[in-house]
């Protein structure tokens, strides 16, 4: 980032004046934290602004003291001396007014920044809540779609029982010939070891002819363990699931056959 060019752009002056958008304010605050030179420039601009308020203070009119003197005499006795030098009341009151003005300006500036920060936080919280609600809606919609698919009248349910390598494993296949897909409920399968993945096979039994219909991708990350795979083979007689090296195999590794189930009549 070209810091000098950024400082010369005038964006810091607009930031001090409160004229930037919430997003631009956040950007300036981020750069101020990241680049000390920008933070130093912001402080210098603020100091210059305060000095300017002192410089442009209107002061007290020439006859202002004469108007205020009777009231001041009640509080502070005015005793003239032989010296021609006079108490600089005009200067004192001018400085007091300037300080009050500067203090008020700083208070308004700080309150404005505080309010903007609160608005930004509220907007961020709102956006976060909207994202959460959107995620929940998408999840509900996905589950409703899945439930409708499982209840379709054209679906054939096949139980896949555990085999020698993993007798306690089980799965279900919801095969829809009309839609040419199969939904695999793999909740009963153990987590695959690193570097391996489950592969699903459409089988013809006589002679044994396996056809891969896909992998159970992201098995560990999928909490539902429900996977939809294409199965255009309407002559499928059974489904099997084997454990294969990540990326899958051309033919099933039979000694790693975890579940198998035949399609009913």
Protein Blocks (a to p, Z undefined) as FASTA:
>chain_A
ZZklmmmnommmmmmnopacfklmmmmmmmmmmmmmlmmmmmmmmmmmmmmmmmmpgbja
fklmmmmmmmmmmmmccdddfbfbdcffklmmmmmmmmmmmmmmmmmmmmmmmmmmmmmm
mmmmmmmmmmmmmmmmmmmmmmmmmmmmmmpmkbccddddddfklmmgccdddddfklop
acddfklpccddehiacddddddfbdcddddfbdcehklmmmnlpacdddfblkbfbdcd
ddddehiafbdcfklcfbdcdddZZ
